[in-house]
């Protein structure tokens, strides 16, 4: 399922990147305007992609005024366009944002085919094998598309998403371990270059099951794909992994009970706005790794000692209890008596050799 808010953020990032550097349109030449879900972003992309507004020696700071004048869209003025440009995560990553928009479009198309095929199959099953096959096809497509079609927006202008720089109100789980895990994630999201320093030795198992582990797995997946690690790319990966089921995470003092597609962006905003020092992910992540390693070694050592004791007990000789009766010695003493050894067998006497040798017939 494609998160509609994330889809709009990807469209906003493309427009913002082109407003900063119109020449970036060459990197996304394959992207068509009909891939955009919002008419405002579609119109802006069309104008910036054609390069009409940037012809001549127009300075970059005057581009918002030129585009706003040419389009004459309600609410789309120069300040609004400057806001779009200023809140672009990173203009050079425009190819990643285009991939997101294209992916959302493909999933939307799959979802429309799901509805059409499901309607053709009808509600009755087990009567016509062909209709049953159509139903299985619709279910397979639904798993790929997320069964949720991205609707085209009709509101006047979309609200500009601004990356939060102020601490977001979010209930942080109490506990030293949980807080340190959040610091690692916050540093990785704010300074994506730190991922290469920790991905080799820091495992997802070093994070508690729940949102923090899910986010770290998404960070590793984004880095493995060769894409930049930031709030938008990680949120998109979480949305891609999410399903329609409700995920419940029991924390130390809080319980997260919301779909990951919805919980991901909220928790990510909290992590992105958390104050961290560059490199804290390496330092604290190493602490978490060492603690878990020591715990695993202690568990393994205890298991080995227990197995050794069990093996020692199984190999020990069985000692009979000393049972007595009136006319006999203790049984154990009787068992330990050793019978006398038999006399040594003497070799047969050696016969003396005769003086004369036997006569041998010729």
C-alpha positions in Angstrom: 0.0 0.0 0.0 1.3 3.5 -0.9 0.8 6.0 1.8 -1.0 9.0 0.2 0.9 11.5 2.4 4.2 10.0 1.4 3.2 10.1 -2.2 2.5 13.8 -2.0 5.8 14.4 -0.2 7.7 12.7 -3.0 5.8 14.8 -5.6 6.7 17.9 -3.5 10.3 16.9 -3.4 10.5 16.7 -7.2 9.0 20.1 -7.7 11.2 21.6 -5.0 14.3 20.1 -6.5 13.4 21.5 -10.0 12.8 24.9 -8.5 16.3 24.8 -7.1 17.9 23.4 -10.2 15.8 23.0 -13.4 18.6 21.1 -15.1 17.8 18.1 -12.9 14.9 17.3 -15.1 17.4 15.5 -17.4 17.8 12.8 -14.6 14.1 12.0 -14.6 13.3 12.4 -18.3 11.1 9.2 -18.2 8.7 10.6 -15.7 5.4 11.8 -17.1 3.1 14.4 -15.6 0.1 12.0 -15.3 2.1 10.1 -12.7 1.4 12.9 -10.2 -1.7 12.5 -8.1 -2.2 16.2 -7.3 -3.2 18.6 -10.1 -1.1 21.4 -8.6 2.1 19.4 -8.5 1.3 18.0 -12.0 1.0 21.5 -13.4 4.2 22.7 -11.7 6.1 19.6 -12.9 4.8 20.1 -16.5 6.0 23.8 -16.5 9.4 23.1 -15.0 9.9 19.9 -17.0 9.3 21.8 -20.3 11.9 24.4 -19.3 9.7 27.2 -20.7 10.0 29.3 -17.5 13.8 28.9 -17.4 14.6 30.1 -20.9 17.0 33.0 -21.1 19.4 34.2 -18.4 16.8 34.1 -15.6 18.5 34.1 -12.2 17.5 31.1 -10.0 16.0 33.4 -7.3 13.6 34.8 -9.8 12.3 31.5 -11.0 9.4 31.2 -8.4 8.0 34.6 -9.7 8.2 33.5 -13.3 6.5 30.1 -12.7 3.8 31.7 -10.5 3.0 34.3 -13.2 2.9 31.8 -16.1 0.6 29.3 -14.3 -1.7 31.7 -12.5 -3.0 29.0 -10.2 -5.0 30.0 -7.1 -2.7 29.9 -4.0 0.4 29.1 -6.0 2.3 32.3 -5.6 6.0 33.0 -5.3 6.2 32.5 -1.5 4.5 29.2 -1.8 7.0 28.0 -4.5 9.9 29.3 -2.4 8.6 27.2 0.5 8.5 24.1 -1.8 12.1 24.7 -2.8 13.3 25.3 0.7 11.8 22.1 2.1 13.2 19.8 -0.6 15.1 17.1 1.4 18.0 17.0 -1.1 17.7 18.2 -4.7 20.4 15.8 -6.0 18.3 12.8 -4.9 15.6 13.7 -7.4 15.9 10.3 -9.1 14.9 8.7 -5.8 11.8 10.9 -5.5 10.8 10.1 -9.1 11.1 6.4 -8.4 8.7 6.8 -5.5 6.2 8.7 -7.7 6.4 6.1 -10.4 6.0 3.2 -7.9 2.9 4.9 -6.4 1.5 5.1 -9.9 2.2 1.5 -10.7 0.6 0.4 -7.4 -2.4 2.5 -8.2 -2.8 0.9 -11.6 -2.5 -2.6 -10.0 -5.2 -1.6 -7.5 -7.6 -0.6 -10.3 -7.0 -3.9 -12.0 -7.7 -5.7 -8.8 -11.1 -4.1 -8.5 -11.9 -4.8 -12.2 -10.9 -8.5 -12.0 -12.6 -9.0 -8.6 -15.8 -7.6 -10.1 -15.6 -10.0 -13.0 -15.0 -13.0 -10.7 -18.2 -12.3 -8.8 -19.0 -13.2 -5.2 -19.6 -17.0 -5.7 -16.7 -19.5 -5.5 -16.4 -23.2 -6.2 -18.8 -23.3 -9.1 -16.8 -22.1 -12.1 -13.1 -22.9 -12.2 -12.4 -19.9 -14.4 -14.0 -17.5 -12.0 -12.1 -19.1 -9.1 -8.9 -18.5 -11.1 -9.8 -14.8 -11.6 -10.4 -14.5 -7.9 -6.9 -15.9 -7.1 -5.4 -13.6 -9.7 -7.1 -10.6 -8.0 -5.8 -11.7 -4.6 -2.3 -12.0 -5.9 -2.4 -8.5 -7.5 -3.9 -7.1 -4.2 -0.9 -8.4 -2.3 1.4 -6.6 -4.7 -0.5 -3.3 -4.8 -1.6 -3.2 -1.2 -5.2 -3.3 -2.3 -5.5 0.5 -1.8 -5.6 2.7 -4.9 -4.1 6.1 -4.6 -6.8 8.7 -5.4 -6.1 11.8 -7.3 -6.4 14.9 -5.1 -8.7 17.7 -5.9 -8.0 20.1 -3.0 -6.8 23.6 -4.1 -3.2 23.4 -3.1 -1.4 20.8 -1.0 0.1 21.9 2.3 3.9 22.1 2.2 5.5 19.4 4.3 8.2 21.0 6.5 10.9 18.9 8.1 10.5 19.4 11.8 13.5 20.9 13.7 11.7 21.1 17.0 11.2 18.2 19.3 8.0 16.4 18.4 5.7 15.5 21.3 6.0 11.7 21.5 6.0 9.3 24.4 9.5 7.9 24.6 9.7 4.5 26.3 11.3 4.7 29.7 14.6 2.8 30.1 18.2 3.3 29.4 18.3 0.7 26.7 15.3 2.1 24.8 16.6 5.6 24.9 20.0 4.6 23.6 18.4 2.7 20.7 16.5 5.9 19.8 19.8 7.9 19.8 21.3 5.5 17.4 18.3 5.7 15.0 18.1 9.5 15.4 21.8 9.9 14.3 21.3 7.5 11.4 18.3 9.4 10.1 19.8 12.8 10.5 23.2 11.9 9.3 22.7 9.1 6.8 26.5 8.7 6.2 26.8 7.0 9.6 25.0 3.9 8.2 28.2 2.6 6.5 30.0 2.8 9.9 27.5 0.4 11.7 25.7 -1.8 9.1 28.5 -4.4 9.1 28.4 -5.2 12.8 25.2 -3.7 14.2 22.3 -6.1 13.7 18.6 -5.6 13.8 18.5 -8.1 16.6 20.4 -5.5 18.7 17.1 -3.5 18.8 14.0 -4.4 20.8 11.2 -6.0 18.7 8.8 -3.2 17.7 9.1 0.2 15.9 12.8 0.6 16.6 13.8 -2.7 15.1 11.5 -2.1 12.1 13.0 1.3 11.5 16.5 0.0 11.6 15.6 -2.8 9.2 14.2 -0.2 6.9 17.4 1.9 7.2 19.5 -1.1 6.2 17.2 -1.9 3.2 17.4 1.7 1.9 21.1 1.7 2.2 21.4 -1.7 0.5 19.4 -0.3 -2.4 22.0 2.5 -2.8 19.5 5.2 -1.9 20.1 8.0 0.6 19.0 7.4 4.2 16.7 10.1 5.3 13.2 10.5 6.8 11.4 10.3 3.5 13.2 7.2 2.1 12.9 5.3 5.4 9.2 6.2 5.8 8.6 5.0 2.2 10.3 1.7 2.9 8.3 1.3 6.1 5.1 2.0 4.1 6.2 -0.6 1.5 6.7 -3.2 4.2 3.5 -2.4 6.0 0.4 -4.5 5.5 -3.3 -4.0 6.4 -2.9 -5.9 9.7 -2.6 -4.0 13.0 0.9 -4.3 14.6 1.0 -4.2 18.4 4.3 -3.5 20.1 4.6 -3.8 23.9 7.1 -1.3 25.2 8.3 -0.6 28.7 5.6 1.9 29.5 3.8 2.4 26.2 1.9 0.3 23.7 2.0 1.2 20.0 -1.2 -0.1 18.4 -1.4 1.4 14.9 -0.5 0.3 11.4 3.2 0.7 10.7 2.3 2.9 7.7 0.8 5.4 10.1 3.1 4.9 13.1 6.3 5.0 11.0 6.1 8.7 9.9 5.0 9.9 13.4 7.8 8.0 15.1 10.3 9.1 12.4 9.4 12.8 13.0 10.2 12.3 16.6 13.6 10.7 15.9 14.5 13.3 13.3 13.8 16.1 15.7 15.8 14.5 18.5 19.0 16.4 19.3 22.1 14.1 18.7 25.8 14.6 18.0 27.2 13.2 14.8 28.8 9.9 15.5 26.7 8.9 18.5 25.3 6.0 16.4 28.7 4.4 16.2 29.5 5.0 19.9 26.2 4.0 21.4 25.6 1.3 18.8 28.9 -0.3 19.8 27.8 -0.3 23.5 24.6 -2.1 22.5 26.5 -4.6 20.4 29.0 -5.4 23.2 26.2 -5.8 25.8 24.3 -8.2 23.6 27.5 -10.1 22.8 28.4 -10.5 26.5 24.8 -11.7 27.2 25.0 -14.2 24.4 28.4 -15.5 25.6 27.2 -15.8 29.2 24.2 -17.8 28.0 26.4 -20.0 25.9 28.8 -20.5 28.8 26.0 -21.5 31.2 24.7 -23.9 28.6 28.1 -25.5 28.1 28.7 -25.9 31.8 25.2 -27.5 32.3 25.9 -29.9 29.4 29.3 -30.8 30.8 27.9 -31.6 34.3 25.2 -33.7 32.7 27.8 -35.6 30.7 30.0 -36.1 33.7 27.1 -37.6 35.7 26.2 -39.9 32.9 29.8 -41.3 32.6 30.4 -41.8 36.4 30.6 -45.5 37.6 27.6 -46.9 39.5 28.4 -47.6 43.2 26.3 -50.2 45.0 24.9 -49.3 48.3 26.3 -51.2 51.3 23.6 -53.7 52.1 24.4 -56.1 55.0 22.9 -59.3 56.3 23.5 -61.4 59.4 25.9 -64.0 57.8 27.6 -62.1 55.0 30.0 -59.2 54.6 28.9 -56.0 52.9 28.0 -56.6 49.3 30.3 -53.9 48.1 33.3 -55.6 49.9 32.4 -58.9 48.4 32.3 -57.2 44.9 35.7 -55.7 45.5 37.4 -59.0 46.5 39.9 -60.0 43.8 40.2 -63.8 43.0 43.8 -65.2 43.2 45.6 -65.2 39.9 46.1 -68.7 38.4 49.7 -70.1 38.5 51.9 -69.0 35.7 52.0 -71.6 33.0 55.5 -72.9 32.5 56.7 -73.6 28.9 57.3 -77.3 28.0 60.8 -78.6 28.8 63.2 -78.4 26.0 64.3 -81.8 24.6 68.0 -82.3 24.1 69.1 -82.6 20.5 70.5 -86.1 19.6 74.1 -86.3 18.7 73.5 -88.1 15.5 71.4 -86.7 12.7 68.7 -88.8 11.2 69.7 -90.7 8.2 68.2 -89.3 5.0 67.7 -91.6 2.2 69.1 -90.6 -1.0 
